[in-house]
Amino acid sequence: MQHLKPGSAPFTLLLSCILSLQLLGIAITLPALPSIAADYGVDSADAQLTISAFLAGIAASQLLYGTLSDRFGRKPVLLGGLALYGLTGLGCALAPSIGWLIGLRLLQGVAAAGGSVIARAMVRDLFSGREGVRMLSRFTIMNGAVPLLAPLAGGWLLILTGWRGVFAALSVASLASLAFAAALLAESIREKDHGATRLAQWFSNCRRFITTPGCLALASLIGLINGAQFGYSATSSFVLMKTFGVSSSNYGWFLAVTAVAMMVGSWASGRLALRWSIRRSLTVAVSVNCASGLAVLAGTLIAAHTGQRGALGIALMIVPMLFYTFVLGMVFSNAIAGALHPLPDIAGVASGLVGSMQMIGAGFFVWLGGWLYDGTPATIGYIMAIGGCSGCTVFFLFARRHAQGRQA
């Protein structure tokens, strides 16, 4: 069978689907968290550990996938990760206790890391500079359908099959992606690094990323700003469904509007890449992001202190979130392209380190949301303000001066 042409619509669609499995593993399970807590007789913090464990597995294995793909090629490592994802999804559906579910989610996170690391590395193998930003923007636009549709699908699956059916659906999605990737994707790496798996070489490659000006700061920016978005997604199921009384079947609509904002922001990022430098795009996006995070905090504090539990209270939280997620679409593609651009020969390790920072941030903010949750919407405000302000600080202090000229 003929392989897909890089940059073609089918190629972009397939890689987007593979990359989206990581986000799908979170988004489709969000409506199920209260049911998981009730079924096992645990509190909301314990149920949210299934998300934190998934993110921890992703964070812990990103570098492994990057290193193995530099040594053995992108495709075989990708196929192995997809197979493991499918098997662990089945295990989660059959988990007899919350402990088993958390452990299997950790392993499923390890499996999910492969798709995102290798998709980014393949983009760096095949594209650079402006074209890299545009390809990553297309991925983000298409992946915006995941938080748009997955919570809705999860809510309906929850009604029809219970929460175990949600994890069974993840298994089916992964195995279908495995079949298409095996048949249609070609190897993208031009020259394998036969020393990549040697410990000394691995440390050297990691050191190169950390010491290359701007790379670590841009990766940290992604971890903070995108991590807060993960914290919002995980905590919003409790805030919207318990605090505001939104039903599980309608919960997804509230995440959908923020997902649309992110898709539009990603589209704008792809268009602006033709005219703006990465530095200019990030300067504007990070500044708006910080202001939006503070606006979410102000809105949710007003809702909490005035006892608003209806449409007005939800609007005070959701409206500023639209601005946050809009510019997040711009931050994501530009920051990843900027972090990977200087190191094409170790794109796998570089992609793994970027992904690790992203997931460490996500895991922290998901944990923070569970720890801070007090039954009021203010929890969301604290998460978004911390993420936006800390990301802005890192960018202007450590990353901005190194982002100029990375669109070559």
VENTA-V772431 format. One record per residue. N is the residue number from 0. PHI is phi in degrees with one decimal (* if undefined). PSI is psi in radians with two decimals (999 if undefined). Layout:
BEGIN
N/PHI/PSI  N/PHI/PSI
END
This chain:
BEGIN
0/*/2.44  1/-72.6/2.39  2/-75.8/2.70  3/-71.9/2.50  4/-76.9/2.22  5/-55.9/2.33  6/89.9/-0.22  7/-71.7/2.85  8/-60.6/-0.78  9/-63.2/-0.66  10/-61.6/-0.84  11/-62.0/-0.72  12/-64.1/-0.79  13/-65.7/-0.81  14/-63.3/-0.62  15/-63.9/-0.73  16/-63.6/-0.72  17/-65.4/-0.81  18/-63.3/-0.61  19/-71.6/-0.27  20/-59.7/-0.55  21/-64.9/-0.87  22/-69.0/-0.63  23/-60.0/-0.65  24/-61.9/-0.29  25/-101.1/-0.94  26/-62.4/-0.72  27/-73.3/-0.33  28/-91.4/-0.21  29/-58.2/-0.80  30/-64.1/-0.34  31/-84.4/-0.20  32/-58.9/-0.83  33/-60.3/-0.64  34/-68.6/-0.68  35/-62.3/-0.77  36/-61.3/-0.76  37/-67.6/-0.72  38/-63.5/-0.73  39/-91.5/-0.10  40/69.1/0.70  41/-120.4/3.00  42/-90.0/3.10  43/-63.3/-0.62  44/-63.1/-0.70  45/-66.2/-0.70  46/-64.4/-0.67  47/-70.0/-0.28  48/-64.2/-0.40  49/-66.3/-0.54  50/-76.6/-0.81  51/-60.6/-0.69  52/-64.5/-0.73  53/-59.7/-0.80  54/-66.8/-0.65  55/-64.2/-0.69  56/-62.2/-0.72  57/-63.2/-0.84  58/-61.9/-0.71  59/-71.5/-0.43  60/-108.7/-0.06  61/-58.6/-0.80  62/-65.5/-0.60  63/-61.5/-0.84  64/-63.5/-0.74  65/-61.2/-0.79  66/-64.8/-0.83  67/-63.1/-0.64  68/-72.8/-0.53  69/-66.7/-0.58  70/-85.6/-0.82  71/-106.1/-0.14  72/107.3/2.76  73/-72.9/-0.78  74/-66.0/-0.88  75/-61.8/-0.62  76/-69.7/-0.68  77/-60.4/-0.81  78/-63.4/-0.67  79/-63.2/-0.72  80/-64.7/-0.71  81/-65.1/-0.67  82/-63.8/-0.77  83/-65.2/-0.65  84/-60.0/-0.79  85/-62.2/-0.73  86/-67.8/-0.73  87/-70.8/-0.52  88/-61.3/-0.71  89/-65.5/-0.70  90/-62.9/-0.72  91/-61.6/-0.67  92/-64.2/-0.42  93/-106.8/0.11  94/-58.2/2.21  95/-83.3/-0.23  96/-152.1/2.91  97/-64.2/-0.59  98/-63.4/-0.78  99/-62.6/-0.75  100/-63.3/-0.76  101/-62.8/-0.75  102/-63.4/-0.74  103/-69.4/-0.58  104/-67.0/-0.61  105/-60.5/-0.81  106/-67.2/-0.64  107/-65.4/-0.62  108/-63.5/-0.69  109/-57.4/-0.76  110/-67.3/-0.70  111/-67.1/-0.42  112/-62.1/-0.56  113/-58.3/-0.77  114/-61.6/-0.81  115/-71.1/-0.75  116/-61.2/-0.83  117/-76.1/-0.58  118/-61.6/-0.78  119/-64.5/-0.73  120/-64.6/-0.66  121/-65.2/-0.65  122/-62.7/-0.75  123/-68.4/-0.57  124/-62.6/-0.66  125/-103.0/-0.38  126/-138.1/2.79  127/-147.3/2.88  128/54.0/-2.22  129/-60.7/-0.72  130/-65.4/-0.59  131/-64.3/-0.77  132/-59.7/-0.77  133/-65.4/-0.72  134/-64.7/-0.78  135/-64.0/-0.60  136/-64.8/-0.70  137/-63.5/-0.71  138/-59.8/-0.78  139/-65.2/-0.66  140/-61.3/-0.85  141/-69.4/-0.63  142/-71.9/-0.28  143/-62.3/-0.37  144/-68.9/-0.36  145/-67.9/-1.02  146/-66.4/-0.28  147/-76.1/-0.79  148/-103.8/-0.57  149/-61.5/-0.79  150/-61.9/-0.60  151/-65.0/-0.80  152/-62.8/-0.71  153/-62.7/-0.68  154/-63.6/-0.73  155/-72.8/-0.66  156/-62.3/-0.65  157/-60.4/-0.72  158/-68.9/-0.73  159/-82.4/-0.66  160/-124.1/-0.13  161/81.3/3.04  162/-66.2/-0.43  163/-67.1/-0.56  164/-65.7/-0.46  165/-63.4/-0.76  166/-73.5/-0.54  167/-63.8/-0.66  168/-64.2/-0.64  169/-61.7/-0.70  170/-61.6/-0.79  171/-62.6/-0.76  172/-62.0/-0.71  173/-68.4/-0.76  174/-67.8/-0.59  175/-65.8/-0.73  176/-63.1/-0.67  177/-58.3/-0.80  178/-62.8/-0.79  179/-68.7/-0.70  180/-64.9/-0.72  181/-61.6/-0.62  182/-87.1/-0.54  183/-116.3/-0.32  184/-94.3/2.39  185/-98.0/2.78  186/-65.8/2.35  187/-104.0/-0.37  188/-72.3/2.34  189/-81.6/-0.69  190/-143.7/2.03  191/-72.2/2.51  192/-94.8/1.73  193/-70.3/-0.21  194/-101.0/0.09  195/-62.2/-0.55  196/-88.6/-0.07  197/-73.0/2.39  198/-57.9/-0.78  199/-63.8/-0.73  200/-66.5/-0.69  201/-61.6/-0.80  202/-62.8/-0.68  203/-63.1/-0.74  204/-64.9/-0.75  205/-63.1/-0.71  206/-63.6/-0.67  207/-58.9/-0.76  208/-64.7/-0.82  209/-65.1/-0.63  210/-92.3/-0.19  211/-70.7/2.14  212/-52.7/2.21  213/91.7/-0.41  214/-64.0/-0.89  215/-66.3/-0.66  216/-65.4/-0.71  217/-67.1/-0.66  218/-64.8/-0.68  219/-66.3/-0.65  220/-58.1/-0.78  221/-61.3/-0.78  222/-60.1/-0.67  223/-77.4/-0.92  224/-71.9/-0.79  225/-72.6/-0.55  226/-61.1/-0.71  227/-63.4/-0.62  228/-63.2/-0.70  229/-62.6/-0.73  230/-61.3/-0.69  231/-62.1/-0.82  232/-60.3/-0.77  233/-70.3/-0.71  234/-79.9/-0.43  235/-63.7/-0.47  236/-62.5/-0.66  237/-77.1/-0.73  238/-65.4/-0.84  239/-73.9/-0.73  240/-83.1/-0.62  241/-94.4/-0.84  242/-73.4/-0.79  243/-99.2/-0.09  244/72.9/0.44  245/-74.8/2.40  246/-74.2/2.78  247/-63.1/-0.58  248/-74.4/-0.41  249/-100.0/-0.23  250/-54.9/-0.74  251/-60.2/-0.48  252/-63.6/-0.55  253/-74.6/-0.56  254/-75.1/-0.49  255/-62.3/-0.68  256/-67.3/-0.63  257/-71.5/-0.58  258/-64.9/-0.69  259/-62.3/-0.72  260/-60.7/-0.70  261/-68.0/-0.68  262/-62.3/-0.75  263/-65.1/-0.71  264/-63.0/-0.66  265/-67.9/-0.69  266/-61.0/-0.78  267/-62.7/-0.66  268/-61.9/-0.75  269/-63.0/-0.68  270/-69.9/-0.75  271/-69.8/-0.39  272/-60.6/-0.39  273/-73.7/-0.37  274/-125.6/-0.57  275/-101.0/2.57  276/-75.4/2.85  277/-60.4/-0.67  278/-61.9/-0.79  279/-66.7/-0.77  280/-59.2/-0.79  281/-70.2/-0.62  282/-59.7/-0.81  283/-67.4/-0.84  284/-65.3/-0.76  285/-66.7/-0.65  286/-64.5/-0.80  287/-65.1/-0.64  288/-61.9/-0.78  289/-62.4/-0.82  290/-61.6/-0.66  291/-67.9/-0.70  292/-60.0/-0.72  293/-67.4/-0.59  294/-67.9/-0.64  295/-62.3/-0.74  296/-61.2/-0.80  297/-62.1/-0.78  298/-63.2/-0.75  299/-73.1/-0.56  300/-66.6/-0.68  301/-62.4/-0.78  302/-62.9/-0.70  303/-67.8/-0.76  304/-79.5/-0.40  305/-97.0/-0.06  306/71.9/0.42  307/-70.3/2.07  308/-125.9/0.23  309/-111.5/-2.64  310/-61.0/-0.66  311/-64.2/-0.75  312/-61.6/-0.73  313/-65.1/-0.74  314/-62.4/-0.66  315/-60.9/-0.46  316/-91.5/-0.78  317/-74.8/-0.70  318/-59.3/-0.91  319/-67.1/-0.43  320/-64.4/-0.50  321/-62.4/-0.70  322/-69.5/-0.70  323/-59.8/-0.85  324/-74.6/-0.49  325/-59.5/-0.90  326/-75.7/-0.37  327/-59.8/-0.65  328/-59.9/-0.59  329/-75.9/-0.72  330/-62.6/-0.78  331/-59.4/-0.99  332/-67.0/-0.70  333/-70.0/-0.72  334/-68.5/-0.69  335/-65.6/-0.83  336/-59.8/-0.72  337/-65.3/-0.66  338/-73.6/-0.57  339/-88.9/-0.43  340/-56.3/-0.75  341/-72.8/-0.17  342/-129.1/1.06  343/-66.2/-0.46  344/-78.6/-0.26  345/-127.6/0.77  346/-60.7/-0.56  347/-65.2/-0.89  348/-63.7/-0.74  349/-61.3/-0.76  350/-63.5/-0.69  351/-63.2/-0.72  352/-67.7/-0.71  353/-60.9/-0.80  354/-64.2/-0.64  355/-63.0/-0.78  356/-62.5/-0.70  357/-60.7/-0.80  358/-77.6/-0.54  359/-62.1/-0.77  360/-62.3/-0.77  361/-62.3/-0.80  362/-61.5/-0.69  363/-63.6/-0.81  364/-72.6/-0.54  365/-64.8/-0.78  366/-61.7/-0.75  367/-61.1/-0.70  368/-62.5/-0.74  369/-65.1/-0.64  370/-73.4/-0.64  371/-85.1/-0.33  372/-58.0/2.13  373/-125.9/0.27  374/87.7/0.02  375/-118.4/2.79  376/-71.2/-0.17  377/-60.2/-0.46  378/-54.9/-0.78  379/-60.8/-0.74  380/-61.1/-0.77  381/-61.9/-0.74  382/-60.1/-0.87  383/-69.6/-0.64  384/-67.1/-0.74  385/-63.7/-0.78  386/-64.1/-0.84  387/-65.0/-0.78  388/-71.0/-0.72  389/-68.5/-0.67  390/-63.4/-0.75  391/-61.9/-0.73  392/-62.6/-0.82  393/-61.7/-0.75  394/-64.1/-0.88  395/-73.6/-0.48  396/-83.5/-0.65  397/-123.6/-0.37  398/-111.6/-0.57  399/-58.8/-0.77  400/-69.9/-0.30  401/-98.2/-0.11  402/-83.1/-0.32  403/-62.6/2.34  404/81.7/0.22  405/-88.4/0.25  406/-102.6/0.27  407/-53.8/999
END
